[in-house]
Amino acid sequence: AKIKIIVDSVKLLSESAAIEDGRALLESQPGAPAISKYTVVHVKDGGKWLMSTVRDTRVETPSTYPHLADLDWLVGHWSAEEHGNKTEYDCRWIANKSFLERRYTVTHVDQSVTTGVQIIGWNAIAGHVQSWNFASGGGFALGDWQPHGNGWAAEVQGFTGDGVPTSALNIFTKLDDNTFAWQSVQRTAGDQSLPDTDEVIVKRQNESK
């Protein structure tokens, strides 16, 4: 853990007394740091400035975690394999638990690799969970998430790296604490309909990142 002190002001009350106001930032994990405001009364004694009293008050950092708490089970390291293609996911909380970050790596049968990142957060204006997807090939997509059975369904719309519009409905079904099923249906690329993917079983790995 690291602590950072930010002095906002120092007011000299007399030749031997002063008041200091500032903030202390404690950084111990990814996300927003813990913040407190403090006030110090300094007195000059024998030519040296000493702290007479120090008082601090924690400042609560806002978080949208309550809207995303039902997705907490996604945190961890996951993997799946389908038709020789292996996918690994790493999911963690970021920014004071206001967002989930899911990074993925797909190793294809020909050993080529595709990577990407998905950020999941709360859209306060629309009133629902939303995701932003960015792929190594330049593609990106926006997803609207809604509860679906024992899991979630994300209606995703975006573009490939060369500008072709895409859409899909991605369904996450929680089977137990260490397993979920994923399937993409209602898929399109440009004006073409694409077949649904097979249902993929994704399993939690022992090592959490």
PyMOL commands that set and color helices and strands:
alter all, ss='L'
color gray80, all
select helices_A, chain A and resi 65-74
alter helices_A, ss='H'
color red, helices_A
select strands_A, chain A and resi 2-14+17-27+34-45+48-59+76-82+85-94+99-107+113-123+128-135+140-147+151-159+165-176+179-189+192-194+200-204
alter strands_A, ss='S'
color yellow, strands_A
deselect
rebuild
show_as cartoon
